[in-house]
Amino acid sequence: MKVVIQRVSKAKVSVDNEVLGQIDQGFCLLVGFADEDTDETIEYMARKIANMRIFSNSDDKMNLSIKDVHGKILSISQFTLYADTKHGNRPSFTGAGNFAESKQKYQQFNQELVKHDLEVATGEFGADMQIDLTNDGPVTIIMER
């Protein structure tokens, strides 16, 4: 499982000019799955994201979690996180998980985030999506397990 966490002041996802999900302060998550990802992996990643302290406190130190700032999550499925660019000029995506299984894992991951008292907006799994965001900081964290 790979997740790119972007701390944002706002973000939205659209499909065919229809906004599907929109948040103000929080995280825009780009999420990809591999076949070997387990329930344990999904639970671990959701717990780490819910408790990650990358929002600034009154001393301008990154010491607050998304829950501390009452932030929200925009979760976007993105199999291209598994691009292999070692050979040739066209990426290979064979490391990305099976479509049906990854869709189930994506839904499970979002449910795990909700279990941590987070509000989660999503795009549409497998769709051609347009993402608009304002990266705050910029702060971008890459997690892989």
LUMKOL-920717 format. One record per residue (C-alpha): x, y, z; chain. Coordinates in Angstrom, 2 decimals, decimal comma. Layout:
{r {X; Y; Z}; A}
...
***
This chain:
{r {0,00; 0,00; 0,00}; A}
{r {1,24; 3,44; -0,91}; A}
{r {-0,22; 6,76; 0,23}; A}
{r {0,81; 10,27; -0,70}; A}
{r {-0,42; 12,64; 2,01}; A}
{r {-0,78; 16,28; 1,04}; A}
{r {-1,68; 18,77; 3,73}; A}
{r {-4,20; 21,08; 2,08}; A}
{r {-6,17; 24,21; 2,83}; A}
{r {-8,77; 23,00; 0,31}; A}
{r {-9,25; 20,21; -2,21}; A}
{r {-11,93; 18,81; -4,49}; A}
{r {-12,36; 15,95; -6,92}; A}
{r {-14,55; 16,01; -10,03}; A}
{r {-15,63; 13,50; -12,66}; A}
{r {-17,15; 14,85; -15,89}; A}
{r {-17,35; 18,35; -14,33}; A}
{r {-19,39; 17,03; -11,37}; A}
{r {-17,84; 17,59; -7,95}; A}
{r {-17,88; 14,29; -6,04}; A}
{r {-15,91; 15,28; -2,96}; A}
{r {-14,69; 18,52; -1,45}; A}
{r {-12,92; 19,54; 1,76}; A}
{r {-11,38; 22,55; 3,39}; A}
{r {-8,40; 22,09; 5,76}; A}
{r {-7,12; 18,53; 5,97}; A}
{r {-5,42; 15,89; 3,86}; A}
{r {-5,71; 14,99; 0,22}; A}
{r {-4,68; 11,33; 0,10}; A}
{r {-3,57; 9,59; -3,09}; A}
{r {-3,96; 5,89; -2,33}; A}
{r {-2,71; 2,81; -4,20}; A}
{r {-2,90; -0,89; -3,35}; A}
{r {-0,94; -4,02; -4,16}; A}
{r {-2,30; -7,56; -4,09}; A}
{r {-0,30; -8,41; -0,96}; A}
{r {-1,91; -5,66; 1,16}; A}
{r {-3,78; -7,09; 4,14}; A}
{r {-6,41; -5,92; 6,61}; A}
{r {-3,52; -5,28; 9,02}; A}
{r {-1,78; -3,06; 6,47}; A}
{r {-4,94; -1,03; 5,89}; A}
{r {-5,62; -0,61; 9,62}; A}
{r {-2,00; 0,43; 10,26}; A}
{r {-1,97; 3,05; 7,51}; A}
{r {-5,31; 4,54; 8,60}; A}
{r {-4,14; 4,73; 12,23}; A}
{r {-0,84; 6,40; 11,23}; A}
{r {-2,61; 8,96; 9,05}; A}
{r {-5,20; 9,76; 11,72}; A}
{r {-2,49; 10,40; 14,30}; A}
{r {0,24; 11,97; 12,14}; A}
{r {1,21; 15,35; 13,59}; A}
{r {1,91; 17,58; 10,60}; A}
{r {-0,29; 20,59; 11,35}; A}
{r {1,29; 23,59; 13,04}; A}
{r {0,61; 24,58; 16,63}; A}
{r {0,69; 28,12; 18,02}; A}
{r {4,52; 27,98; 18,05}; A}
{r {4,51; 27,13; 14,33}; A}
{r {5,80; 23,60; 15,04}; A}
{r {4,27; 20,61; 13,26}; A}
{r {2,78; 19,06; 16,36}; A}
{r {-0,97; 18,70; 15,72}; A}
{r {-2,89; 15,85; 14,09}; A}
{r {-5,74; 16,15; 11,63}; A}
{r {-8,11; 15,37; 14,51}; A}
{r {-6,61; 18,19; 16,60}; A}
{r {-7,40; 20,74; 13,87}; A}
{r {-10,80; 19,20; 12,99}; A}
{r {-9,57; 18,57; 9,46}; A}
{r {-11,15; 16,37; 6,81}; A}
{r {-9,84; 13,89; 4,29}; A}
{r {-10,25; 13,72; 0,54}; A}
{r {-9,26; 10,17; -0,42}; A}
{r {-8,42; 9,49; -4,07}; A}
{r {-7,62; 6,05; -5,50}; A}
{r {-4,51; 6,14; -7,67}; A}
{r {-3,04; 2,94; -9,07}; A}
{r {-0,35; 4,93; -10,87}; A}
{r {1,54; 5,14; -7,56}; A}
{r {2,76; 1,67; -8,55}; A}
{r {4,33; 2,83; -11,81}; A}
{r {7,58; 1,04; -12,61}; A}
{r {9,75; 3,34; -14,72}; A}
{r {12,99; 1,31; -14,74}; A}
{r {12,70; 0,05; -18,31}; A}
{r {11,77; 2,06; -21,39}; A}
{r {9,76; 5,24; -21,48}; A}
{r {6,30; 3,82; -20,82}; A}
{r {5,59; 2,99; -17,17}; A}
{r {4,47; -0,51; -16,23}; A}
{r {1,68; -0,87; -13,69}; A}
{r {1,96; -4,60; -13,04}; A}
{r {2,74; -3,90; -9,37}; A}
{r {-0,69; -2,36; -8,83}; A}
{r {-3,31; -4,58; -7,27}; A}
{r {-6,16; -6,37; -9,00}; A}
{r {-8,97; -3,89; -9,83}; A}
{r {-11,80; -5,60; -7,91}; A}
{r {-9,68; -6,39; -4,86}; A}
{r {-8,15; -2,91; -4,80}; A}
{r {-11,60; -1,34; -4,96}; A}
{r {-12,65; -3,35; -1,91}; A}
{r {-9,43; -2,39; -0,09}; A}
{r {-9,97; 1,28; -0,95}; A}
{r {-13,47; 1,18; 0,53}; A}
{r {-12,14; -0,63; 3,60}; A}
{r {-9,37; 1,94; 4,02}; A}
{r {-11,86; 4,82; 3,90}; A}
{r {-14,05; 3,04; 6,48}; A}
{r {-10,99; 2,63; 8,73}; A}
{r {-10,37; 6,38; 8,53}; A}
{r {-13,99; 7,02; 9,55}; A}
{r {-13,47; 4,71; 12,56}; A}
{r {-10,87; 7,27; 13,70}; A}
{r {-13,60; 9,95; 13,79}; A}
{r {-12,51; 11,51; 10,52}; A}
{r {-14,82; 12,89; 7,86}; A}
{r {-13,86; 11,34; 4,52}; A}
{r {-14,84; 12,51; 1,04}; A}
{r {-13,89; 10,39; -1,97}; A}
{r {-13,63; 10,35; -5,69}; A}
{r {-14,83; 7,48; -7,87}; A}
{r {-12,63; 4,40; -7,91}; A}
{r {-11,21; 3,74; -11,38}; A}
{r {-12,65; 6,92; -12,89}; A}
{r {-10,81; 9,64; -14,80}; A}
{r {-10,80; 12,29; -12,08}; A}
{r {-9,71; 15,90; -11,92}; A}
{r {-8,21; 17,01; -8,61}; A}
{r {-7,96; 20,65; -7,57}; A}
{r {-6,06; 21,40; -4,37}; A}
{r {-4,10; 23,99; -2,52}; A}
{r {-1,15; 22,29; -0,84}; A}
{r {-0,56; 23,97; 2,52}; A}
{r {3,11; 24,48; 3,29}; A}
{r {3,74; 22,71; 1,02}; A}
{r {3,68; 19,56; 3,13}; A}
{r {3,74; 16,24; 1,29}; A}
{r {4,48; 12,91; 2,99}; A}
{r {4,91; 9,55; 1,22}; A}
{r {4,00; 6,40; 3,14}; A}
{r {4,57; 2,85; 1,97}; A}
{r {4,00; -0,45; 3,68}; A}
***
